[in-house]
C-alpha cells in the first residue's frame, strides 16, 4: 500500500517541508535564514522567530509542488530533536496543530536518524541504489560527529562519537578566527582546493576506541595563528589557502582514521557519510578513494540532502509510520542528542 508523508524540519536555522510518496520525493521546500551571517553563528531567538514566519508558506508550497492536498496525506512527520529548543518548538507546535485540524497522525523523528536515512530517498526518473544492511554511517554535522552501525531502517547503534566538539564546529571556529565568515565549512573547503595541505602541521588527538575529539585541534590552530601573527601581522592573509588546506586535511584524517578502524573492527564494508559536513569535497573525495582502495561500497549523499531538510524527516517518518509508530499530542521536543531514546 502506498503512503504519502508530509515532513517538517525546524531543528536549527532552516525551515523545510517535503512530501514523499513512499520513498519517492515529490517536493522539498526550504527557507534559509540569512540573518545569522552577520553574527558569525546561529542566534536561537532569531531562528525561532524566522521559523514562525516561514513555516506556513513553506508547508503550503511543499503541498502545492507535490500536487497533493492534506486530505491525501497519510501522516505528518516532524523533527522532535535534537536541535535548538525554540526552533523545535515552532515545528512541533505547528505539526500538532496541523494534525488536530486535519485528523492526520503524527510521527516524531530523530533529526540525526534522518540524516542517515536520507540515502534511501528516491527521486523521480533518477533511481539509485541505497546502502544495504548492515552499513556504517559517518554522521558529521555542525553539532554532531558519530560513527553509527545501521542494521535496519530503525535499528542502529552509535559505536563512536565526539567527546567534546563536533567537526562542523571545528570548521566554523577556524573560519571565525581567520575572519572568513559563517558558515565556515564551505569557505574553508573552497580555499583549501587552492592550498598546500602539507604546508602546516596540526596536532591530532589521541582518543581511545572509536570516539572523536575536536576541541584540541581548535586550540592548536588558535595558538599557531596567534604566534605567527605576532611575528607577521599579515600572516593569515598571505597563507590563507595553505592554512585552510592543512587544517582541513587534519580534520579529514581524524575522521577517516576512526572510520577505517570501525570498518576493521566490524567487518562491514558498506559505508555511507551523512550530515552537513558530508558536503565537504575533501571528505567526499577521501572516502571515495579509501573505498576504491579497500573494496568498500561507498555511498555519498547528494548535496541537497546533506543540509537539514524535510525530505530526510519524511523518509524516516515513512519507515516509522509503517512500523506502527505514532506520536502523542503531549510529546515535547528534545534539544540534546543524549536525551533522545
ZAMARGU-4260 file (C-alpha; in steps of 0.2 Angstrom, whole numbers, plus 5000, padded with zeros to 4 digits):
<rodrens>
0) 5000/5000/5000 | 5007/5017/4995 | 5009/5031/5008 | 5010/5050/5007 | 5021/5058/5021
5) 5022/5076/5024 | 5039/5080/5033 | 5043/5096/5043 | 5060/5101/5049 | 5064/5116/5060
10) 5079/5110/5071 | 5091/5124/5068 | 5090/5139/5055 | 5082/5131/5040 | 5063/5129/5039
15) 5059/5115/5027 | 5044/5104/5022 | 5043/5090/5010 | 5031/5077/5003 | 5036/5059/4999
20) 5025/5045/4991 | 5034/5030/4998 | 5052/5033/4995 | 5050/5045/4980 | 5052/5063/4983
25) 5038/5074/4977 | 5044/5091/4984 | 5057/5098/4996 | 5055/5116/5000 | 5067/5126/5011
30) 5068/5144/5018 | 5085/5148/5024 | 5089/5162/5036 | 5102/5174/5031 | 5101/5185/5046
35) 5113/5174/5056 | 5128/5178/5045 | 5132/5195/5052 | 5133/5187/5069 | 5145/5173/5064
40) 5133/5159/5070 | 5115/5155/5073 | 5106/5166/5086 | 5092/5154/5093 | 5079/5168/5096
45) 5081/5175/5079 | 5080/5157/5072 | 5064/5153/5081 | 5056/5170/5075 | 5060/5166/5057
50) 5053/5149/5058 | 5036/5156/5064 | 5036/5167/5049 | 5042/5154/5036 | 5033/5138/5042
55) 5015/5141/5035 | 5021/5146/5017 | 5034/5133/5016 | 5022/5119/5021 | 5009/5126/5009
60) 5022/5127/4995 | 5028/5109/4998 | 5010/5103/4996 | 5007/5113/4980 | 5023/5107/4972
65) 5019/5089/4976 | 5002/5091/4969 | 4993/5084/4984 | 4981/5091/4997 | 4981/5087/5016
70) 4966/5076/5014 | 4978/5064/5004 | 4992/5064/5017 | 4993/5049/5027 | 5005/5055/5041
75) 5014/5071/5047 | 5032/5068/5052 | 5041/5081/5062 | 5058/5084/5069 | 5057/5081/5088
80) 5076/5084/5091 | 5090/5086/5094 | 5092/5105/5089 | 5088/5122/5096 | 5074/5121/5108
85) 5065/5137/5102 | 5066/5131/5084 | 5060/5114/5088 | 5045/5121/5097 | 5039/5130/5082
90) 5040/5115/5071 | 5032/5103/5084 | 5018/5115/5088 | 5014/5118/5070 | 5014/5099/5067
95) 5002/5096/5082 | 4990/5109/5076 | 4990/5103/5058 | 4987/5085/5065 | 4972/5091/5075
100) 4965/5101/5061 | 4967/5088/5048 | 4965/5072/5058 | 4981/5065/5052 | 4993/5055/5063
105) 5009/5062/5070 | 5026/5053/5068 | 5041/5060/5078 | 5058/5059/5070 | 5076/5060/5077
110) 5085/5073/5066 | 5101/5063/5066 | 5092/5047/5061 | 5085/5057/5047 | 5102/5062/5040
115) 5107/5043/5040 | 5091/5038/5031 | 5092/5052/5018 | 5102/5039/5007 | 5085/5030/5004
120) 5077/5045/4996 | 5072/5041/4978 | 5069/5055/4965 | 5058/5053/4950 | 5067/5046/4935
125) 5083/5045/4945 | 5084/5028/4953 | 5099/5025/4964 | 5105/5010/4974 | 5103/5014/4993
130) 5115/5006/5006 | 5112/4988/5010 | 5111/4982/5029 | 5121/4982/5039 | 5131/4998/5034
135) 5142/5010/5044 | 5137/5029/5043 | 5149/5043/5047 | 5137/5056/5053 | 5146/5073/5053
140) 5137/5090/5055 | 5139/5106/5064 | 5134/5099/5081 | 5137/5080/5080 | 5151/5068/5074
145) 5147/5050/5075 | 5150/5033/5068 | 5134/5023/5068 | 5131/5005/5064 | 5114/5003/5055
150) 5106/4986/5055 | 5089/4991/5048 | 5079/5007/5045 | 5075/5009/5063 | 5089/4998/5071
155) 5105/5007/5074 | 5119/5008/5087 | 5131/5023/5089 | 5148/5015/5091 | 5159/5031/5091
160) 5155/5049/5095 | 5164/5065/5099 | 5168/5068/5117 | 5168/5087/5115 | 5166/5097/5100
165) 5159/5092/5083 | 5169/5093/5066 | 5157/5106/5060 | 5161/5117/5075 | 5180/5115/5071
170) 5177/5121/5053 | 5167/5136/5059 | 5179/5140/5073 | 5194/5141/5060 | 5184/5152/5049
175) 5179/5164/5063 | 5197/5165/5069 | 5203/5169/5051 | 5189/5181/5048 | 5181/5171/5034
180) 5163/5172/5039 | 5149/5160/5043 | 5146/5146/5039 | 5164/5142/5039 | 5164/5124/5031
185) 5160/5129/5013 | 5173/5144/5013 | 5187/5133/5020 | 5183/5119/5008 | 5184/5132/4993
190) 5200/5139/4999 | 5208/5123/5003 | 5207/5117/4985 | 5220/5131/4981 | 5232/5127/4995
195) 5245/5115/5000 | 5238/5103/5013 | 5256/5098/5018 | 5262/5116/5022 | 5257/5116/5041
200) 5255/5103/5054 | 5242/5102/5067 | 5242/5091/5082 | 5229/5076/5081 | 5220/5070/5097
205) 5224/5053/5104 | 5206/5046/5109 | 5203/5028/5113 | 5191/5017/5105 | 5181/5025/5090
210) 5177/5041/5099 | 5182/5058/5092 | 5188/5075/5099 | 5190/5091/5090 | 5192/5104/5104
215) 5211/5101/5104 | 5214/5105/5086 | 5204/5121/5088 | 5215/5126/5102 | 5231/5121/5092
220) 5225/5132/5077 | 5222/5147/5088 | 5239/5146/5097 | 5248/5143/5080 | 5240/5158/5072
225) 5242/5169/5087 | 5261/5165/5087 | 5263/5168/5068 | 5253/5184/5068 | 5264/5191/5082
230) 5279/5189/5070 | 5270/5194/5054 | 5253/5203/5056 | 5249/5199/5038 | 5252/5180/5040
235) 5234/5174/5039 | 5231/5184/5023 | 5247/5178/5015 | 5245/5160/5019 | 5226/5159/5019
240) 5224/5144/5007 | 5238/5134/5014 | 5231/5136/5032 | 5214/5130/5026 | 5221/5116/5016
245) 5232/5109/5030 | 5218/5112/5043 | 5205/5103/5033 | 5217/5089/5029 | 5220/5086/5048
250) 5201/5086/5051 | 5198/5073/5037 | 5212/5062/5043 | 5205/5062/5061 | 5188/5057/5054
255) 5195/5044/5042 | 5207/5036/5055 | 5192/5031/5066 | 5181/5026/5051 | 5195/5014/5045
260) 5196/5007/5062 | 5177/5004/5063 | 5177/4995/5046 | 5191/4984/5053 | 5183/4980/5069
265) 5165/4977/5062 | 5170/4969/5046 | 5156/4979/5037 | 5162/4986/5020 | 5146/4995/5016
270) 5150/5013/5021 | 5140/5030/5020 | 5143/5048/5025 | 5129/5060/5030 | 5126/5077/5038
275) 5131/5094/5033 | 5150/5091/5033 | 5147/5077/5021 | 5146/5091/5008 | 5164/5094/5010
280) 5173/5090/4994 | 5189/5084/5003 | 5180/5072/5014 | 5169/5066/4999 | 5185/5063/4988
285) 5194/5054/5003 | 5181/5042/5007 | 5178/5038/4989 | 5197/5035/4987 | 5198/5024/5003
290) 5183/5014/4997 | 5190/5011/4980 | 5207/5006/4988 | 5199/4995/5001 | 5184/4987/4992
295) 5171/4996/5001 | 5154/5000/4994 | 5153/5019/4997 | 5138/5030/4997 | 5139/5049/4996
300) 5123/5059/4998 | 5118/5072/4985 | 5122/5090/4991 | 5104/5095/4993 | 5102/5081/5006
305) 5117/5085/5016 | 5110/5100/5025 | 5095/5100/5036 | 5080/5096/5025 | 5062/5089/5027
310) 5065/5076/5014 | 5075/5066/5027 | 5062/5069/5040 | 5049/5062/5029 | 5058/5046/5024
315) 5062/5042/5042 | 5044/5046/5046 | 5038/5034/5032 | 5048/5019/5040 | 5042/5023/5057
320) 5024/5025/5051 | 5025/5008/5043 | 5031/5001/5059 | 5016/5007/5068 | 5024/5022/5077
325) 5013/5036/5082 | 5017/5052/5092 | 5005/5059/5105 | 5000/5077/5106 | 5008/5080/5123
330) 5025/5075/5116 | 5039/5088/5120 | 5054/5092/5109 | 5071/5087/5114 | 5086/5098/5112
335) 5100/5086/5116 | 5105/5071/5107 | 5110/5062/5124 | 5092/5064/5130 | 5085/5055/5114
340) 5080/5037/5117
</rodrens>
